[in-house]
Amino acid sequence: MCQLKLNDLIKFNYESTSNIIKNTFPSEIGKDYMENIKIQEDFHLLKTQYLFNQATQIEAKQNDKKFVITICQKGNTSYINNDNQRINFKEGFTSISLFNQTEGFREFEDKEVKQVRLILSESFIERNLKESLSVKYFHENKNLNLISFSPTSLASQFLLDDILNCSLKGELGTLYIQAKALELLTLELSKLEENSMEIVLDSYDKDAIYKAKEILIDNLKNPPSIVELAKKVHLNEFKLKKGFKQVFNTSPYKLLNEYKMNYAKNLLESSEYNISEVADIIGYKFSNNFTNAFYKQFKINPKELIKNRKYYY
């Protein structure tokens, strides 16, 4: 595996009057592209794209505190610090992290990697987001802190597309990108606020939430809507959704989908049902939709499981 040190390159990118640098890798390693857009003082948007010819690690050193929102458009990478703490950056996901005087390396798992980062310095946080971020995260004694990791929302994808495909030039283009970047930042930080708002659950609430899970599993083929489910367990919709997330660390329908996929996997491995029958059992009208959902969950086609069935006599 090739190892590179790009601290000087990254430092140059921040300090250079040119906002684009590219093809700094040795040709045998691949190609790189970095574009730094200054949104405000101490707030940058960094676009990166790498095309690797071989497995590569890039040494990374962070001398100060940075709050970083990473949106992974393509490829998977990891950051591992010298204490062996790891943060994964996965295609289709957004990671929100705090880096505080960290040393380590980035490991690239795929040949093509495209990411966009919103990078906030400590001074920007202190000036603009003291209560929202500084008090909550910047005073923790952690060198590396993964604050949030979740699928990139459609709203964030649309804003990112607006930024990357801006056709305006000059001052209007700059103003447009700044406005969209601030909107994207606000959207991502508002999700942190929502996730941090825990509610108090008494024994009645918890029993109702466990009952909601039973109702969902008992009605695989025709699960109730969230409105119907809330009525059945005598909770309001907000408390049901937030409480479900607190108790099971997922949403009602993500939990149901995971249960359905695992149940289907068990049926395919150890029974004589065919794919269409299993799809019908767990509530899929069309077997193609089931096959796609199953592959998304397990990265294996249902036909492959049928080939290796276990029969018991």
Secondary structure, DSSP 8 states (H G I E B T S, - for coil): -EEEE-HHHHHHHHH-SSSEEE--S-TTTEEEEEEEEEEETTEEEEEEEEEESS-EEEEEE--SEEEEEEEEEE--EEEEETT--EEEE-TTEEEEEEEES-EEEEEE-SSEEEEEEEEEEHHHHHHH-IIIIIIIIITS--SEEEEEEEE--HHHHHHHHHHHT----HHHHHHHHHHHHHHHHHHHHHHHHHHH------HHHHHHHHHHHHHHHHTSSS---HHHHHHHHT--HHHHHHHHHHHHSS-HHHHHHHHHHHHHHHHHHHS---HHHHHHHTT-SSHHHHHHHHHHHHSS-HHHHHHT-----
